[in-house]
Amino acid sequence: MLWIKAFHIVFVAAWFAGLFNLPRFFVNLAMVPADSHAERERLLLMAGKLYRFMSLLMLPALALGTWLLMENFQGFNRGWLHLKLLLVGLVLAYHFYCRRLLRSFEQHNNRRSHRWFRIFNEVSVLAFAAIVVLVVVKPF
């Protein structure tokens, strides 16, 4: 079980690394001048590759987390775990919303400023911190 937990942590950390970095591409894309097509295309290419890679990392993170949950199902009635699972659901929504934002850049439909993306970038950091605190401290 410790191997499962260790690999779960590795894949979650790697997935979140992508969630921390992809919105930085959005900040840069929002700041690209309209006439800078090469820069825009390069950033879109890198952002698309990052999104695909972090999506692949998400799958084993979720699968291993589900395995851990099923192995420890008797502890499912703990409040901290319910909140953690809610936050994981919100992180999944954030992940897929990033895909939607990437599509809007690809289709030249972005209407948000680089400042908005700078704030959006912090959501994943706050979610990660909250999840780690819940798992380690188990406050309730």
C-alpha positions in Angstrom: 0.0 0.0 0.0 2.9 2.3 0.6 4.0 1.9 -3.0 0.6 3.0 -4.2 0.6 6.0 -1.9 4.1 7.0 -3.0 3.2 6.8 -6.7 0.0 8.6 -6.0 1.9 11.5 -4.5 4.4 11.5 -7.4 1.7 11.7 -10.0 -0.3 14.3 -8.1 2.7 16.5 -7.7 3.5 16.2 -11.4 -0.1 16.9 -12.4 -0.1 20.0 -10.2 3.2 21.2 -11.7 1.3 21.4 -15.0 -1.6 23.1 -13.3 0.8 25.6 -11.8 2.5 26.3 -15.2 -0.2 26.2 -17.8 -1.9 29.5 -16.6 1.5 31.2 -16.9 1.3 30.4 -20.6 -2.1 32.1 -20.6 -0.6 35.2 -19.0 2.0 35.3 -21.7 -0.5 34.6 -24.5 -2.7 37.4 -23.2 0.2 39.8 -23.4 1.3 38.9 -26.9 0.9 41.8 -29.4 -1.6 41.1 -32.1 1.1 41.3 -34.8 3.4 38.7 -33.2 2.1 35.6 -34.8 5.2 33.5 -34.4 5.4 34.1 -30.6 1.7 33.4 -30.2 2.0 30.1 -32.2 5.0 29.0 -30.2 3.3 29.7 -26.9 0.1 27.9 -28.1 2.2 24.9 -29.2 4.0 24.7 -25.8 0.7 25.2 -23.9 -1.0 22.5 -25.9 1.8 20.0 -25.3 1.8 20.8 -21.6 -2.0 20.3 -21.4 -1.7 16.9 -23.0 1.2 15.9 -20.8 -0.5 17.0 -17.6 -3.7 15.2 -18.6 -1.7 12.0 -18.9 -0.3 12.6 -15.5 -3.8 13.2 -14.0 -5.0 9.8 -15.0 -2.7 7.7 -12.8 -3.0 10.3 -10.0 -6.8 9.8 -10.0 -6.6 6.0 -10.5 -4.1 5.5 -7.6 -6.2 7.9 -5.4 -9.3 5.9 -6.1 -7.4 2.7 -5.3 -6.3 4.2 -2.0 -9.8 5.3 -1.2 -11.2 1.9 -1.9 -8.6 0.2 0.3 -9.4 2.5 3.2 -13.1 2.8 2.6 -13.9 2.3 6.3 -12.4 5.8 7.0 -14.6 7.4 4.4 -16.9 8.9 7.0 -14.2 11.5 8.0 -15.1 15.1 7.3 -11.7 16.1 6.1 -11.8 13.4 3.4 -15.2 14.6 2.1 -13.7 18.1 1.8 -10.6 16.8 0.1 -12.7 14.9 -2.5 -14.7 18.1 -3.1 -11.5 20.0 -3.7 -10.2 17.3 -6.0 -13.5 17.6 -8.0 -12.9 21.4 -8.2 -9.3 20.8 -9.3 -10.7 18.5 -12.1 -13.1 21.3 -13.1 -10.1 23.7 -13.1 -8.1 21.3 -15.3 -10.9 21.1 -17.9 -11.5 24.8 -17.7 -7.9 25.3 -18.6 -8.6 23.3 -21.8 -11.5 25.6 -22.6 -9.3 28.6 -22.0 -6.6 27.1 -24.3 -9.2 26.6 -27.0 -10.3 30.2 -26.7 -6.7 31.3 -27.4 -6.4 28.9 -30.3 -9.6 30.3 -31.8 -8.6 34.0 -31.1 -11.6 34.4 -28.7 -9.8 35.3 -25.5 -11.4 38.2 -23.8 -9.6 38.2 -20.5 -6.6 40.3 -19.5 -3.2 39.0 -18.4 -4.1 40.3 -14.9 -7.1 38.0 -14.7 -4.9 35.1 -15.7 -2.3 36.0 -13.0 -5.1 35.7 -10.4 -6.4 32.5 -12.1 -2.9 31.1 -11.8 -3.1 31.2 -8.0 -6.2 29.0 -7.7 -4.3 25.8 -8.3 -1.7 26.8 -5.7 -4.4 27.5 -3.1 -6.2 24.2 -3.9 -2.9 22.2 -3.6 -2.1 23.8 -0.2 -5.6 23.1 1.1 -5.5 19.5 0.0 -2.1 18.9 1.5 -3.2 20.5 4.8 -6.3 18.3 4.9 -4.4 15.1 4.2 -1.6 15.8 6.7 -3.4 17.6 9.5 -6.9 15.9 9.2 -8.5 18.8 11.1 -11.9 17.2 11.4 
